[in-house]
Amino acid sequence: MTDYRSIITLEPGKRGGKPCVRGLRITVQDVLGWLAMGMTPEDIVADYPELTRDDVMACLAYAADREKHAVWVQAAA
């Protein structure tokens, strides 16, 4: 799995504090959305040359790690 910690950044004043790629204004959510729409990592890099394939993989690794630590709380009935 890609070590995303050196690629995914959190800055309070940038994009509302959402996790971004290397301090750019491209969020992890942006990248995940493009992948969900069917774009390949190669398509994303072609459309956004400031990104690398490693950046795209870091977004996936970040999301996978977050999911691993997600906690679901059931609302009171």
N, C-alpha and C positions, 0 to 999 in steps of 0.2 A: 504494500500500500504506500502511496506517495506521502511523504512527510510534508503536510500542508503548513506547518507552523512557521516556516520561513517565507511562505507565499501569501497566505491569507492574513490580512491586517484589519485591525479595528481602530478607527479614529472617530472620536465623538462628533466632530464637526463635519465629517464627510459622509454623505448619503444617509444621514440620520443615524450614524453609528453602526450601520449594517456592515457585516464582514465583506471586505473588498479584496480584490486581487492586487497584490503588490502596491498598495496605496493608490491605485488607479480609481477612477470613478465607476468601475465595473464591479458589480456585486456578485457574490456567490449565487444569490437568487437569480440574477440575470442569466448567468451561465447555466444554471440548472433548468431554467425555463427554456432556454434555447435547445438544450439536450432533450427536454421533454417534448418539444415541438418536432423532434426528429433530426435536428442538425447533428452532424458528427463533429468530433473535436477538430477535424481538418476543416470542415465548413466554418466553424467558429473562428479559427485562426485566420482563415482566408478573409472573413468579413471584418475581423478585428485584429489586424497585424501586430498590435501592441501586446497581444496575448500569445502564449506558447501552449503547446500541447500539455506540458507539465502544469501550467496554470489551470487548464481545464480539469486535469486529473486531480489537482489539489482541491478544487471545488468539490469534486465527487468524494474525495477522501474526507474532507471537512464535514460534508453532509452525512456521510456514513458514520463518522465518529459522533456527531451530534445525535443521530438516531439511536446509537448504541446507549447513550446516556439519557434518552428521553424518559420521562415519567408521566404516566397517564393517571389522572385523578378523576374518579367517577363523581359526578354531581350528586348531591343529596336528593333523594326521591321525595 
